Amino acid sequence: MKNMSESLENYLRAIYILHIDGKIPRIKDISKMLDVRDASAVEAIKRLEKSGMITHEKYGYINLNEKGLAYAERVYRKYITLIDFFVNILNLSKEESYKLSCGIEHHMTKDFFTSLEAMMLFIKRNPIEYTKMKQFIKKYSNEMPHVFRTTLEEVEEGEEIKIISLSGSEDKKQQLLKLGIYPGLSLILNKIKDNYIELYLKGKNILIEKENAKFIIVE
């Protein structure tokens, strides 16, 4: 089956997982794992059997044949590699990682998967670089999302802007909020002085130190 549907790949992966967990899959086991009705699972199993991926004893166990085992293993490797990437590199929750992986795995090209798998292997074999990367990702998430966004320090005098978000540490964000700077505000950059920027908002001026302007993300 050259173009297997996402749904059938999910069934094949479920059967494979049950096998490697030491269980012999039955319809009710697969239905529970995929949260589908037994009738839907029966129909999918019939299609997999017709394609030569599995054998199914009537009202009994489901077994992967050689063809199905090879296909299921590829699907499973994509799935666990994505989960590994999301959990251990991007620090996403397991629940979110499972959902994302289940959707993305079906659309991975051979080159995409090979590159991702190679990258994960390289990272695990270079623990010092791995630690540095995780520290950088954490720092970027907490303090540096402004790097590739337009910030207040890039705005010219007279421009009307809207504040999208604040970056930096929690202390920095609180400092800006106390000055009356918060996401959603629309204001005008009035003047740019040596050490500060003057913003105009509803009849009053707000002074922002230039050093703080890079933490105010605008559009």
MDTraj code that builds the backbone (N, CA, C; nanometers):
import mdtraj as md
import numpy as np

residues = "MET LYS ASN MET SER GLU SER LEU GLU ASN TYR LEU ARG ALA ILE TYR ILE LEU HIS ILE ASP GLY LYS ILE PRO ARG ILE LYS ASP ILE SER LYS MET LEU ASP VAL ARG ASP ALA SER ALA VAL GLU ALA ILE LYS ARG LEU GLU LYS SER GLY MET ILE THR HIS GLU LYS TYR GLY TYR ILE ASN LEU ASN GLU LYS GLY LEU ALA TYR ALA GLU ARG VAL TYR ARG LYS TYR ILE THR LEU ILE ASP PHE PHE VAL ASN ILE LEU ASN LEU SER LYS GLU GLU SER TYR LYS LEU SER CYS GLY ILE GLU HIS HIS MET THR LYS ASP PHE PHE THR SER LEU GLU ALA MET MET LEU PHE ILE LYS ARG ASN PRO ILE GLU TYR THR LYS MET LYS GLN PHE ILE LYS LYS TYR SER ASN GLU MET PRO HIS VAL PHE ARG THR THR LEU GLU GLU VAL GLU GLU GLY GLU GLU ILE LYS ILE ILE SER LEU SER GLY SER GLU ASP LYS LYS GLN GLN LEU LEU LYS LEU GLY ILE TYR PRO GLY LEU SER LEU ILE LEU ASN LYS ILE LYS ASP ASN TYR ILE GLU LEU TYR LEU LYS GLY LYS ASN ILE LEU ILE GLU LYS GLU ASN ALA LYS PHE ILE ILE VAL GLU".split()
xyz = np.array([
    [0.0853, -0.1192, 0.0000],
    [0.0000, 0.0000, 0.0000],
    [0.0887, 0.1239, 0.0000],
    [0.1038, 0.1877, -0.1166],
    [0.1976, 0.2985, -0.1297],
    [0.1505, 0.4238, -0.0581],
    [0.0224, 0.4552, -0.0701],
    [-0.0313, 0.5776, -0.0102],
    [-0.1299, 0.5434, 0.0996],
    [-0.0783, 0.4954, 0.2092],
    [-0.1643, 0.4602, 0.3209],
    [-0.2160, 0.5862, 0.3879],
    [-0.3430, 0.5848, 0.4266],
    [-0.4020, 0.7024, 0.4900],
    [-0.3444, 0.7231, 0.6296],
    [-0.3580, 0.8462, 0.6814],
    [-0.3111, 0.8764, 0.8161],
    [-0.3796, 0.7863, 0.9178],
    [-0.5089, 0.7652, 0.8980],
    [-0.5859, 0.6835, 0.9905],
    [-0.5317, 0.5415, 0.9975],
    [-0.5043, 0.4819, 0.8811],
    [-0.4530, 0.3444, 0.8807],
    [-0.3123, 0.3365, 0.9390],
    [-0.2329, 0.4393, 0.9164],
    [-0.0996, 0.4414, 0.9784],
    [-0.1115, 0.4458, 1.1304],
    [-0.2113, 0.5182, 1.1805],
    [-0.2334, 0.5226, 1.3255],
    [-0.2695, 0.3832, 1.3792],
    [-0.3533, 0.3113, 1.3038],
    [-0.3898, 0.1752, 1.3454],
    [-0.2679, 0.0841, 1.3435],
    [-0.1881, 0.0982, 1.2388],
    [-0.0690, 0.0146, 1.2271],
    [0.0277, 0.0428, 1.3418],
    [0.0438, 0.1708, 1.3754],
    [0.1320, 0.2072, 1.4874],
    [0.0779, 0.1515, 1.6184],
    [-0.0530, 0.1586, 1.6381],
    [-0.1138, 0.1067, 1.7614],
    [-0.0891, -0.0434, 1.7749],
    [-0.1046, -0.1167, 1.6649],
    [-0.0797, -0.2610, 1.6671],
    [0.0662, -0.2885, 1.7026],
    [0.1566, -0.2103, 1.6430],
    [0.2997, -0.2281, 1.6676],
    [0.3337, -0.2012, 1.8144],
    [0.2782, -0.0939, 1.8703],
    [0.3054, -0.0588, 2.0102],
    [0.2568, -0.1695, 2.1035],
    [0.1388, -0.2230, 2.0762],
    [0.0866, -0.3317, 2.1593],
    [0.1790, -0.4534, 2.1518],
    [0.2298, -0.4806, 2.0335],
    [0.3222, -0.5941, 2.0168],
    [0.4504, -0.5744, 2.0968],
    [0.5106, -0.4546, 2.0857],
    [0.6388, -0.4344, 2.1562],
    [0.6181, -0.4220, 2.3071],
    [0.4937, -0.3980, 2.3481],
    [0.4612, -0.3974, 2.4912],
    [0.4332, -0.5389, 2.5424],
    [0.4479, -0.6377, 2.4536],
    [0.4287, -0.7766, 2.4938],
    [0.2842, -0.8221, 2.4918],
    [0.1991, -0.7460, 2.4237],
    [0.0574, -0.7824, 2.4166],
    [0.0222, -0.8284, 2.2759],
    [-0.0739, -0.9170, 2.2665],
    [-0.1237, -0.9593, 2.1354],
    [-0.2502, -0.8782, 2.1088],
    [-0.2478, -0.7895, 2.0109],
    [-0.3572, -0.6940, 1.9912],
    [-0.4898, -0.7598, 1.9535],
    [-0.5959, -0.7041, 2.0106],
    [-0.7308, -0.7385, 1.9724],
    [-0.8047, -0.6093, 1.9397],
    [-0.9193, -0.6223, 1.8780],
    [-0.9960, -0.5046, 1.8369],
    [-1.0194, -0.4108, 1.9544],
    [-1.0606, -0.4641, 2.0669],
    [-1.0937, -0.3783, 2.1812],
    [-0.9706, -0.3041, 2.2335],
    [-0.8528, -0.3682, 2.2234],
    [-0.7295, -0.3020, 2.2677],
    [-0.6968, -0.1824, 2.1780],
    [-0.7124, -0.2027, 2.0478],
    [-0.6816, -0.0973, 1.9507],
    [-0.7826, 0.0169, 1.9614],
    [-0.9099, -0.0187, 1.9762],
    [-1.0153, 0.0826, 1.9905],
    [-0.9882, 0.1718, 2.1115],
    [-0.9480, 0.1103, 2.2205],
    [-0.9205, 0.1857, 2.3428],
    [-0.8002, 0.2775, 2.3250],
    [-0.6969, 0.2267, 2.2616],
    [-0.5754, 0.3065, 2.2429],
    [-0.6002, 0.4274, 2.1537],
    [-0.6785, 0.4094, 2.0481],
    [-0.7033, 0.5183, 1.9533],
    [-0.8302, 0.5968, 1.9839],
    [-0.9024, 0.5530, 2.0870],
    [-1.0268, 0.6197, 2.1276],
    [-1.1272, 0.6245, 2.0118],
    [-1.1524, 0.5082, 1.9539],
    [-1.2495, 0.4965, 1.8446],
    [-1.3481, 0.3845, 1.8773],
    [-1.4573, 0.3800, 1.8013],
    [-1.5552, 0.2744, 1.8198],
    [-1.5006, 0.1421, 1.7663],
    [-1.5459, 0.0326, 1.8242],
    [-1.5019, -0.0995, 1.7783],
    [-1.5333, -0.1188, 1.6303],
    [-1.6487, -0.0675, 1.5867],
    [-1.6886, -0.0838, 1.4473],
    [-1.5892, -0.0159, 1.3531],
    [-1.5377, 0.1007, 1.3934],
    [-1.4385, 0.1715, 1.3118],
    [-1.3087, 0.0925, 1.3066],
    [-1.2704, 0.0362, 1.4207],
    [-1.1478, -0.0431, 1.4259],
    [-1.1603, -0.1682, 1.3389],
    [-1.2763, -0.2319, 1.3414],
    [-1.2982, -0.3521, 1.2604],
    [-1.2810, -0.3201, 1.1124],
    [-1.3375, -0.2075, 1.0685],
    [-1.3284, -0.1679, 0.9279],
    [-1.1833, -0.1408, 0.8881],
    [-1.1095, -0.0713, 0.9770],
    [-0.9690, -0.0412, 0.9480],
    [-0.8850, -0.1687, 0.9419],
    [-0.9113, -0.2608, 1.0327],
    [-0.8367, -0.3865, 1.0354],
    [-0.8621, -0.4670, 0.9074],
    [-0.9847, -0.4645, 0.8580],
    [-1.0169, -0.5332, 0.7330],
    [-0.9347, -0.4755, 0.6177],
    [-0.9211, -0.3441, 0.6150],
    [-0.8452, -0.2786, 0.5085],
    [-0.6968, -0.3123, 0.5189],
    [-0.6453, -0.3161, 0.6413],
    [-0.5039, -0.3522, 0.6590],
    [-0.4796, -0.4977, 0.6206],
    [-0.5747, -0.5829, 0.6517],
    [-0.5611, -0.7245, 0.6161],
    [-0.5659, -0.7412, 0.4645],
    [-0.6548, -0.6674, 0.4008],
    [-0.6666, -0.6742, 0.2551],
    [-0.5394, -0.6253, 0.1871],
    [-0.4721, -0.5285, 0.2499],
    [-0.3488, -0.4738, 0.1912],
    [-0.2277, -0.5628, 0.2151],
    [-0.2455, -0.6683, 0.2954],
    [-0.1356, -0.7605, 0.3207],
    [-0.0444, -0.7198, 0.4342],
    [-0.0897, -0.6268, 0.5173],
    [-0.0074, -0.5784, 0.6288],
    [-0.0213, -0.6662, 0.7532],
    [-0.1381, -0.7259, 0.7714],
    [-0.1661, -0.8009, 0.8939],
    [-0.2420, -0.9284, 0.8620],
    [-0.2493, -1.0145, 0.9626],
    [-0.3422, -1.1275, 0.9596],
    [-0.4308, -1.1143, 1.0821],
    [-0.5566, -1.1491, 1.0650],
    [-0.6521, -1.1308, 1.1739],
    [-0.7385, -1.2546, 1.1875],
    [-0.7267, -1.3188, 1.3019],
    [-0.8144, -1.4320, 1.3300],
    [-0.9524, -1.3773, 1.3649],
    [-1.0542, -1.4325, 1.3079],
    [-1.1897, -1.3842, 1.3318],
    [-1.2201, -1.3863, 1.4813],
    [-1.2603, -1.2711, 1.5329],
    [-1.2897, -1.2531, 1.6756],
    [-1.1672, -1.2826, 1.7623],
    [-1.0488, -1.2760, 1.6997],
    [-0.9284, -1.3097, 1.7756],
    [-0.8181, -1.2077, 1.7625],
    [-0.6945, -1.2561, 1.7631],
    [-0.5781, -1.1697, 1.7681],
    [-0.5394, -1.1161, 1.6305],
    [-0.4637, -1.0046, 1.6328],
    [-0.4158, -0.9391, 1.5111],
    [-0.2635, -0.9466, 1.5119],
    [-0.2071, -0.9936, 1.4029],
    [-0.0620, -1.0058, 1.3948],
    [-0.0086, -0.9315, 1.2728],
    [0.1042, -0.8663, 1.2896],
    [0.1722, -0.8014, 1.1781],
    [0.2510, -0.9056, 1.0999],
    [0.2367, -0.9035, 0.9679],
    [0.3220, -0.9905, 0.8888],
    [0.4503, -0.9152, 0.8553],
    [0.5361, -0.9725, 0.7743],
    [0.6664, -0.9117, 0.7448],
    [0.6529, -0.7727, 0.6834],
    [0.5617, -0.7595, 0.5886],
    [0.5389, -0.6311, 0.5223],
    [0.4848, -0.5277, 0.6206],
    [0.3876, -0.5691, 0.6996],
    [0.3274, -0.4780, 0.7962],
    [0.4232, -0.4377, 0.9066],
    [0.5076, -0.5319, 0.9478],
    [0.6051, -0.5027, 1.0532],
    [0.7042, -0.3966, 1.0078],
    [0.7524, -0.4093, 0.8834],
    [0.8483, -0.3115, 0.8303],
    [0.7845, -0.1735, 0.8208],
    [0.6601, -0.1685, 0.7731],
    [0.5914, -0.0396, 0.7583],
    [0.5629, 0.0205, 0.8960],
    [0.5130, -0.0612, 0.9872],
    [0.4787, -0.0126, 1.1215],
    [0.6011, 0.0390, 1.1954],
    [0.7143, -0.0276, 1.1758],
    [0.8375, 0.0156, 1.2420],
    [0.8784, 0.1547, 1.1941],
    [0.8635, 0.1811, 1.0640],
    [0.8969, 0.3137, 1.0104],
    [0.8059, 0.4209, 1.0695],
    [0.6774, 0.3911, 1.0765],
    [0.5805, 0.4858, 1.1320],
    [0.6134, 0.5141, 1.2791],
    [0.6440, 0.4074, 1.3524],
    [0.6738, 0.4209, 1.4949],
    [0.8015, 0.4999, 1.5178],
    [0.9040, 0.4760, 1.4368],
    [1.0310, 0.5497, 1.4525],
    [1.0111, 0.6991, 1.4310],
    [0.9301, 0.7350, 1.3334],
    [0.8997, 0.8762, 1.3108],
    [0.8311, 0.9351, 1.4336],
    [0.7365, 0.8607, 1.4845],
    [0.6563, 0.9053, 1.5991],
    [0.7426, 0.9289, 1.7224],
    [0.8251, 0.8320, 1.7588],
    [0.9044, 0.8472, 1.8813],
    [1.0177, 0.9479, 1.8636],
    [1.0686, 0.9627, 1.7415],
    [1.1731, 1.0624, 1.7174],
    [1.1163, 1.2030, 1.7344],
    [0.9956, 1.2249, 1.6849],
    [0.9303, 1.3549, 1.7023],
    [0.9027, 1.3829, 1.8490],
    [0.8543, 1.2833, 1.9216],
    [0.8272, 1.3006, 2.0647],
    [0.9557, 1.3350, 2.1385],
    [1.0624, 1.2642, 2.1063],
    [1.1935, 1.2905, 2.1667],
    [1.2358, 1.4350, 2.1414],
    [1.2171, 1.4818, 2.0195],
    [1.2531, 1.6184, 1.9820],
    [1.1692, 1.7202, 2.0580],
    [1.0386, 1.7003, 2.0611],
    [0.9500, 1.7963, 2.1266],
    [0.9711, 1.8014, 2.2782],
    [0.9895, 1.6845, 2.3390],
    [1.0030, 1.6791, 2.4856],
    [1.1417, 1.7218, 2.5308],
    [1.2448, 1.6647, 2.4692],
    [1.3806, 1.6847, 2.5202],
    [1.4570, 1.8008, 2.4583],
    [1.4091, 1.8527, 2.3454],
    [1.4746, 1.9685, 2.2849],
    [1.3905, 2.0943, 2.3023],
    [1.2625, 2.0849, 2.2715],
    [1.1755, 2.2030, 2.2802],
    [1.1079, 2.2181, 2.4155],
    [1.1260, 2.1179, 2.5038],
    [1.0699, 2.1230, 2.6395],
    [0.9182, 2.1348, 2.6415],
    [0.8517, 2.0722, 2.5455],
    [0.7062, 2.0694, 2.5452],
    [0.6581, 1.9584, 2.6389],
    [0.5336, 1.9672, 2.6824],
    [0.4785, 1.8630, 2.7683],
    [0.4602, 1.7350, 2.6878],
    [0.4550, 1.6220, 2.7569],
    [0.4359, 1.4943, 2.6870],
    [0.3010, 1.4914, 2.6161],
    [0.1998, 1.5461, 2.6805],
    [0.0659, 1.5464, 2.6201],
    [0.0660, 1.6243, 2.4881],
    [0.1255, 1.7434, 2.4894],
    [0.1320, 1.8239, 2.3678],
    [0.2181, 1.7555, 2.2622],
    [0.3265, 1.6932, 2.3057],
    [0.4180, 1.6259, 2.2132],
    [0.3502, 1.5089, 2.1438],
    [0.2697, 1.4316, 2.2179],
    [0.1977, 1.3189, 2.1587],
    [0.1035, 1.3679, 2.0491],
    [0.0306, 1.4749, 2.0783],
    [-0.0664, 1.5273, 1.9812],
    [0.0031, 1.5790, 1.8554],
    [0.1107, 1.6543, 1.8743],
    [0.1832, 1.7080, 1.7601],
    [0.2460, 1.5963, 1.6766],
    [0.3065, 1.5008, 1.7446],
    [0.3753, 1.3923, 1.6745],
    [0.2779, 1.3082, 1.5932],
    [0.1605, 1.2843, 1.6494],
    [0.0610, 1.2025, 1.5813],
    [0.0148, 1.2672, 1.4515],
    [0.0198, 1.4002, 1.4459],
    [-0.0208, 1.4696, 1.3249],
    [0.0926, 1.4860, 1.2251],
    [0.2112, 1.5201, 1.2753],
    [0.3241, 1.5506, 1.1871],
    [0.3862, 1.4273, 1.1250],
    [0.3864, 1.3166, 1.1977],
    [0.4571, 1.1962, 1.1506],
    [0.4119, 1.1530, 1.0110],
    [0.2858, 1.1777, 0.9784],
    [0.2319, 1.1326, 0.8495],
    [0.2805, 1.2174, 0.7316],
    [0.3366, 1.3334, 0.7611],
    [0.3749, 1.4260, 0.6550],
    [0.5263, 1.4439, 0.6434],
    [0.6012, 1.3623, 0.7145],
    [0.7465, 1.3718, 0.7107],
    [0.8008, 1.3050, 0.5853],
    [0.8787, 1.3782, 0.5078],
    [0.9452, 1.3178, 0.3932],
    [1.0646, 1.2366, 0.4431],
    [1.1188, 1.1563, 0.3553],
    [1.2348, 1.0756, 0.3924],
    [1.3513, 1.1638, 0.4341],
    [1.3766, 1.2721, 0.3600],
    [1.4879, 1.3626, 0.3923],
    [1.4651, 1.4330, 0.5257],
    [1.3399, 1.4745, 0.5504],
    [1.3067, 1.5407, 0.6760],
    [1.3359, 1.4481, 0.7931],
    [1.2863, 1.3240, 0.7841],
    [1.3054, 1.2301, 0.8938],
    [1.4528, 1.1959, 0.9139],
    [1.5247, 1.1737, 0.8047],
    [1.6678, 1.1401, 0.8140],
    [1.7446, 1.2523, 0.8825],
    [1.7144, 1.3764, 0.8443],
    [1.7837, 1.4918, 0.9030],
    [1.7499, 1.5068, 1.0509],
    [1.6223, 1.4879, 1.0858],
    [1.5807, 1.5001, 1.2259],
    [1.6442, 1.3911, 1.3110],
    [1.6427, 1.2689, 1.2602],
    [1.7008, 1.1574, 1.3347],
    [1.8517, 1.1761, 1.3524],
    [1.9183, 1.2237, 1.2477],
    [2.0628, 1.2477, 1.2557],
    [2.0939, 1.3588, 1.3555],
    [2.0117, 1.4639, 1.3531],
    [2.0325, 1.5747, 1.4466],
    [2.0179, 1.5277, 1.5909],
    [1.9145, 1.4461, 1.6184],
    [1.8935, 1.3960, 1.7537],
    [2.0094, 1.3084, 1.7976],
    [2.0613, 1.2274, 1.7056],
    [2.1751, 1.1419, 1.7385],
    [2.2990, 1.2255, 1.7679],
    [2.3217, 1.3298, 1.6875],
    [2.4366, 1.4182, 1.7085],
    [2.4278, 1.4863, 1.8450],
    [2.3097, 1.5358, 1.8782],
    [2.2903, 1.6048, 2.0060],
    [2.3194, 1.5120, 2.1238],
    [2.2700, 1.3892, 2.1153],
    [2.2892, 1.2956, 2.2261],
    [2.4343, 1.2516, 2.2405],
    [2.5077, 1.2570, 2.1284],
    [2.6493, 1.2184, 2.1347],
    [2.7395, 1.3349, 2.1724],
    [2.6823, 1.4527, 2.1848],
    [2.7585, 1.5723, 2.2227],
    [2.6880, 1.6417, 2.3382],
    [2.6979, 1.5848, 2.4585],
    [2.6223, 1.6346, 2.5737],
    [2.6541, 1.7785, 2.6132],
    [2.7762, 1.8237, 2.5886],
    [2.8109, 1.9620, 2.6244],
    [2.7327, 2.0588, 2.5359],
    [2.7325, 2.0329, 2.4051],
    [2.6571, 2.1174, 2.3130],
    [2.5077, 2.1081, 2.3407],
    [2.4629, 1.9891, 2.3783],
    [2.3207, 1.9682, 2.4107],
    [2.2791, 2.0556, 2.5287],
    [2.3630, 2.0576, 2.6316],
    [2.3336, 2.1394, 2.7497],
    [2.3323, 2.2882, 2.7143],
    [2.4297, 2.3303, 2.6335],
    [2.4357, 2.4705, 2.5921],
    [2.3114, 2.5096, 2.5121],
    [2.2686, 2.4206, 2.4248],
    [2.1516, 2.4488, 2.3420],
    [2.0259, 2.4623, 2.4272],
    [2.0077, 2.3713, 2.5247],
    [1.8898, 2.3779, 2.6107],
    [1.8901, 2.5054, 2.6933],
    [2.0069, 2.5460, 2.7392],
    [2.0182, 2.6700, 2.8164],
    [1.9838, 2.7904, 2.7298],
    [2.0294, 2.7863, 2.6036],
    [2.0001, 2.8971, 2.5126],
    [1.8513, 2.9042, 2.4815],
    [1.7885, 2.7886, 2.4565],
    [1.6449, 2.7865, 2.4280],
    [1.5656, 2.8424, 2.5454],
    [1.6054, 2.8043, 2.6665],
    [1.5364, 2.8547, 2.7858],
    [1.5538, 3.0053, 2.7984],
    [1.6755, 3.0516, 2.7752],
    [1.7030, 3.1949, 2.7837],
    [1.6246, 3.2708, 2.6766],
    [1.6229, 3.2148, 2.5556],
    [1.5503, 3.2802, 2.4461],
    [1.4016, 3.2879, 2.4768],
    [1.3460, 3.1784, 2.5285],
    [1.2033, 3.1750, 2.5601],
    [1.1664, 3.2791, 2.6652],
    [1.2556, 3.2963, 2.7631],
    [1.2258, 3.3869, 2.8743],
    [1.2632, 3.5321, 2.8484],
    [1.3692, 3.5529, 2.7715],
    [1.4237, 3.6882, 2.7656],
    [1.4467, 3.7448, 2.6258],
    [1.4464, 3.6618, 2.5211],
    [1.4940, 3.7112, 2.3923],
    [1.3990, 3.6968, 2.2732],
    [1.2672, 3.6868, 2.2910],
    [1.1803, 3.6722, 2.1735],
    [1.1794, 3.7953, 2.0838],
    [1.2373, 3.9061, 2.1343],
    [1.2407, 4.0301, 2.0560],
    [1.3467, 4.0271, 1.9456],
    [1.4353, 3.9286, 1.9474],
    [1.5495, 3.9293, 1.8561],
    [1.5067, 3.9378, 1.7102],
    [1.4025, 3.8646, 1.6731],
    [1.3587, 3.8636, 1.5340],
    [1.2271, 3.9385, 1.5147],
    [1.1955, 4.0298, 1.6066],
    [1.0727, 4.1075, 1.5982],
    [1.1069, 4.2561, 1.5967],
    [1.0114, 4.3388, 1.5559],
    [1.0320, 4.4838, 1.5597],
    [1.0142, 4.5311, 1.7027],
    [1.1116, 4.6064, 1.7516],
    [1.1033, 4.6574, 1.8881],
    [1.0971, 4.8095, 1.8869],
    [1.0666, 4.8661, 2.0016],
    [1.0502, 5.0104, 2.0128],
    [1.1774, 5.0855, 1.9735],
    [1.2919, 5.0275, 1.9988],
    [1.4174, 5.0967, 1.9679],
    [1.4396, 5.1147, 1.8180],
    [1.3609, 5.0433, 1.7348],
    [1.3754, 5.0529, 1.5895],
    [1.2766, 5.1512, 1.5262],
    [1.1878, 5.2082, 1.6068],
    [1.0822, 5.2955, 1.5542],
    [1.1332, 5.4390, 1.5393],
    [1.0855, 5.5074, 1.4356],
    [1.1249, 5.6458, 1.4108],
    [1.0298, 5.7430, 1.4806],
    [1.0763, 5.8656, 1.5004],
    [0.9925, 5.9703, 1.5608],
    [0.8671, 5.9946, 1.4761],
    [0.7551, 6.0105, 1.5465],
    [0.6297, 6.0416, 1.4788],
    [0.5497, 5.9198, 1.4369],
    [0.6072, 5.8013, 1.4481],
    [0.5360, 5.6801, 1.4069],
    [0.4334, 5.6380, 1.5113],
    [0.3186, 5.5930, 1.4629],
    [0.2180, 5.5368, 1.5524],
    [0.2420, 5.3871, 1.5613],
    [0.2401, 5.3349, 1.6809],
    [0.2722, 5.1936, 1.7018],
    [0.1687, 5.1273, 1.7922],
    [0.1691, 4.9960, 1.7886],
    [0.0878, 4.9166, 1.8807],
    [0.1794, 4.8185, 1.9505],
    [0.1692, 4.8121, 2.0821],
    [0.2527, 4.7205, 2.1590],
    [0.1937, 4.5795, 2.1500],
    [0.2757, 4.4856, 2.1041],
    [0.2313, 4.3471, 2.0860],
    [0.2595, 4.2632, 2.2096],
    [0.3798, 4.2763, 2.2629],
    [0.4159, 4.1990, 2.3823],
    [0.5406, 4.2580, 2.4460],
    [0.5707, 4.2093, 2.5656],
    [0.6905, 4.2504, 2.6391],
    [0.7797, 4.1285, 2.6560],
    [0.9104, 4.1469, 2.6415],
    [1.0034, 4.0368, 2.6614],
    [1.0940, 4.0686, 2.7797],
    [1.1956, 3.9860, 2.7977],
    [1.2854, 4.0075, 2.9105],
    [1.2435, 3.9260, 3.0316],
    [1.3121, 3.9494, 3.1422],
    [1.2829, 3.8775, 3.2655],
    [1.1499, 3.9247, 3.3233],
    [1.1009, 3.8520, 3.4232],
    [0.9751, 3.8922, 3.4876],
    [0.9903, 4.0279, 3.5552],
    [1.1071, 4.0540, 3.6132],
    [1.1321, 4.1847, 3.6759],
    [1.1256, 4.2960, 3.5718],
    [1.1827, 4.2694, 3.4540],
    [1.1812, 4.3694, 3.3471],
    [1.0383, 4.3966, 3.3011],
    [0.9607, 4.2919, 3.2852],
    [0.8219, 4.3078, 3.2431],
    [0.7423, 4.3881, 3.3458],
    [0.7634, 4.3575, 3.4725],
    [0.6924, 4.4297, 3.5779],
    [0.7315, 4.5777, 3.5799],
    [0.8578, 4.6030, 3.5536],
    [0.9069, 4.7411, 3.5482],
    [0.8360, 4.8195, 3.4382],
    [0.8201, 4.7570, 3.3222],
    [0.7535, 4.8230, 3.2095],
    [0.6044, 4.8404, 3.2347],
    [0.5433, 4.7417, 3.2979],
    [0.4005, 4.7511, 3.3288],
    [0.3726, 4.8659, 3.4256],
    [0.4622, 4.8877, 3.5217],
    [0.4456, 4.9962, 3.6176],
    [0.4554, 5.1332, 3.5515],
    [0.5244, 5.1382, 3.4368],
    [0.5360, 5.2639, 3.3628],
    [0.4132, 5.2888, 3.2752],
    [0.3216, 5.1899, 3.2715],
    [0.2023, 5.2048, 3.1898],
    [0.2160, 5.1453, 3.0515],
    [0.3193, 5.0601, 3.0332],
    [0.3429, 4.9957, 2.9041],
    [0.2925, 4.8524, 2.9119],
    [0.1934, 4.8207, 2.8322],
    [0.1420, 4.6847, 2.8323],
    [0.0864, 4.6491, 2.6946],
    [0.0807, 4.5201, 2.6619],
    [0.0332, 4.4765, 2.5306],
    [-0.1066, 4.5283, 2.4981],
    [-0.1246, 4.5688, 2.3727],
    [-0.2546, 4.6173, 2.3281],
    [-0.2623, 4.7676, 2.3151],
    [-0.1681, 4.8388, 2.3782],
    [-0.1693, 4.9855, 2.3724],
    [-0.1299, 5.0359, 2.2329],
    [-0.2007, 5.1392, 2.1874],
    [-0.1622, 5.2095, 2.0650],
    [-0.1161, 5.3485, 2.1055],
    [0.0010, 5.3902, 2.0606],
    [0.0552, 5.5201, 2.0995],
    [0.1471, 5.5741, 1.9908],
    [0.2015, 5.6922, 2.0145],
    [0.2886, 5.7578, 1.9171],
    [0.4267, 5.7789, 1.9785],
    [0.5298, 5.7485, 1.9007],
    [0.6646, 5.7774, 1.9466],
    [0.6884, 5.9261, 1.9208],
    [0.6927, 6.0042, 2.0281],
    [0.6967, 6.1503, 2.0171],
    [0.8371, 6.2026, 1.9891],
    [0.9326, 6.1651, 2.0754],
    [1.0699, 6.2132, 2.0607],
    [1.1696, 6.1042, 2.0977],
    [1.2869, 6.1136, 2.0371],
    [1.3978, 6.0261, 2.0741],
    [1.5107, 6.1145, 2.1249],
    [1.5434, 6.1018, 2.2506],
    [1.6505, 6.1802, 2.3130],
    [1.7751, 6.0939, 2.3297],
    [1.8746, 6.1484, 2.3974],
    [2.0012, 6.0768, 2.4143],
    [1.9836, 5.9438, 2.4874],
    [1.9148, 5.9466, 2.6003],
    [1.9049, 5.8275, 2.6838],
    [1.7635, 5.7728, 2.6995],
    [1.6668, 5.8403, 2.6396],
    [1.5298, 5.7924, 2.6575],
    [1.4446, 5.8200, 2.5344],
    [1.3295, 5.7532, 2.5321],
    [1.2307, 5.7702, 2.4259],
    [1.1027, 5.8227, 2.4885],
    [1.0436, 5.9238, 2.4262],
    [0.9199, 5.9828, 2.4782],
    [0.8017, 5.9317, 2.3960],
    [0.7067, 5.8687, 2.4646],
    [0.5872, 5.8171, 2.4003],
    [0.4674, 5.9032, 2.4388],
    [0.3780, 5.9197, 2.3450],
    [0.2585, 6.0007, 2.3705],
    [0.1379, 5.9079, 2.3760],
    [0.0623, 5.9183, 2.4867],
    [-0.0544, 5.8326, 2.5043],
    [-0.1661, 5.9081, 2.5760],
    [-0.2767, 5.9314, 2.5044],
    [-0.3964, 5.9902, 2.5632],
    [-0.3658, 6.1173, 2.6432],
    [-0.2976, 6.2095, 2.5817],
    [-0.2738, 6.3389, 2.6439],
    [-0.1583, 6.3425, 2.7416],
    [-0.0865, 6.2343, 2.7581],
    [0.0287, 6.2371, 2.8493],
    [0.1503, 6.1725, 2.7831],
    [0.2657, 6.2111, 2.8326],
    [0.3914, 6.1573, 2.7798],
    [0.4485, 6.0522, 2.8753],
    [0.5025, 5.9470, 2.8178],
    [0.5670, 5.8411, 2.8959],
    [0.7125, 5.8329, 2.8525],
    [0.8028, 5.8381, 2.9485],
    [0.9453, 5.8309, 2.9186],
    [0.9967, 5.6880, 2.9395],
    [1.0614, 5.6362, 2.8376],
    [1.1182, 5.5014, 2.8430],
    [1.2681, 5.5106, 2.8177],
    [1.3469, 5.4516, 2.9058],
    [1.4911, 5.4486, 2.8823],
    [1.5198, 5.3664, 2.7563],
    [1.6162, 5.4123, 2.6761],
    [1.6490, 5.3427, 2.5522],
    [1.6880, 5.1971, 2.5772],
    [1.7509, 5.1732, 2.6905],
    [1.7927, 5.0375, 2.7232],
    [1.6725, 4.9441, 2.7348],
    [1.5578, 4.9994, 2.7730],
    [1.4357, 4.9182, 2.7894],
    [1.3564, 4.9035, 2.6593],
    [1.3862, 4.9869, 2.5621],
    [1.3066, 4.9885, 2.4382],
    [1.3158, 4.8552, 2.3635],
    [1.4278, 4.7854, 2.3762],
    [1.4448, 4.6593, 2.3024],
    [1.3591, 4.5477, 2.3586],
    [1.2980, 4.5695, 2.4763],
    [1.2126, 4.4684, 2.5346],
    [1.0644, 4.4914, 2.5044],
    [1.0357, 4.5986, 2.4282],
    [0.8970, 4.6309, 2.3936],
    [0.8758, 4.5962, 2.2464],
    [0.7988, 4.4924, 2.2202],
    [0.7755, 4.4446, 2.0842],
    [0.6522, 4.5127, 2.0278],
    [0.6678, 4.5708, 1.9076],
    [0.5615, 4.6534, 1.8510],
    [0.5316, 4.6139, 1.7057],
    [0.4225, 4.6707, 1.6558],
    [0.3950, 4.6605, 1.5123],
    [0.3413, 4.7936, 1.4654],
])
top = md.Topology()
chain = top.add_chain()
for i, resn in enumerate(residues, 1):
    res = top.add_residue(resn, chain, resSeq=i)
    for name in ("N", "CA", "C"):
        top.add_atom(name, md.element.get_by_symbol(name[0]), res)
traj = md.Trajectory(xyz[None], top)
